[in-house]
Each structure stands twice: as structure tokens, then as C-alpha cells.
Amino acid sequence: MAGPAPGRRLVALALIVALAVGLPTAGAGQAPRPAERGPPVRLFTEEELARYGGEEEDQPIYMAVKGVVFDVTSGKEFYGRGAPYNALTGKDSTRGVAKMSLDPADLTHDTTGLTAEELESLDDVFTRVYKAKYPIVGYTARRILNEDGSPNLDFKPEDQPHFDIKDEF
């Protein structure tokens, strides 16, 4: 089986480097420092989250990973309008983060068919980059509500950022 195309490998490598820039350092066995508290969390529909895609200069820039919405405005040089990873913003880009891909087909919440390696990469980037560096501002409606609008019983209130938790998932 052939590996990824050289251009795709370059994009993946650039994404890894960009995400690692400014990461807090943690010693062996230490958890990364938690992101500072931001505004109260809220529930975002896909349409609401799309308003925070970095196109408006006076708006914050949000993106979701694993249904958790992060304020990535402080990384504007990576996520703002015209920036290399702007495609990840304004939506739940879980699959793209797992695959280190900016392919529009991968910019979705759907993790169906991801390999064990991709899922491990997703968990690592989620914890070491997003949770460590960016404030949580909310959750996607899909994370809290089922397709029929009923509450997702797997959502735990202790996931809220004002709780002192060690593992979110």
C-alpha cells in the first residue's frame, strides 16, 4: 500500500509543527498546564459555530475538536483569515485533526473508520495542544444532544471547564 502523497505529508508535518509552537513544556509524567478560563461555556449549533471561522476581524476564532469548542483567537497567525489552518475553524474538525489533514472531506466531526494510530494522534493533539493552550468556550450541540434532540446521556457535567478534572473523556 502506498503512503500518503509527498504534498500531504508536508501539510501534515507543517500542521504538527504549527500546533506545537508555543506549547507549554511539561516534564515526564506531568500533565500539560490547563488552559486559562475564558467566558462561560455555551452550546453551539453548526450554524452558530460557523460564524466564528476567522473571517470577521472583530470576532473571536473558534474551532471544535471532539465536540469541545476552543477559542483559538490567540493563534490568529495560524487560524485567522488567510492563515494556513483557517480551514479548521468555524466547525468541528475532529477528523482533520486526527488525520492531520486539511482536505475538505476530512473537516468533520465524524471519526468513523479512523485507524488506531489516528485516534491516538487525535487524543494526543486534543490534550497536549487544544486543552493545554486554548480556553474551552462551549460544546457542539452534537456532543450534548442526540440526533433527535434528546439529551446525550454520555455527556458528563464534570466535563465543564470550571471543574477540576484530569481526564475529559
Secondary structure as UniProt FT lines:
FT   HELIX           6..20
FT   TURN            21..22
FT   TURN            28..29
FT   STRAND          42..44
FT   HELIX           46..50
FT   TURN            51..52
FT   TURN            57..58
FT   STRAND          62..65
FT   TURN            66..67
FT   STRAND          68..71
FT   HELIX           73..75
FT   HELIX           76..79
FT   TURN            81..82
FT   TURN            84..85
FT   HELIX           86..88
FT   TURN            89..90
FT   HELIX           94..99
FT   HELIX           104..106
FT   TURN            112..113
FT   HELIX           116..125
FT   HELIX           126..131
FT   HELIX           132..133
FT   STRAND          136..140
FT   HELIX           141..144
FT   TURN            147..148
FT   TURN            153..154
FT   HELIX           157..159
FT   TURN            161..162
//
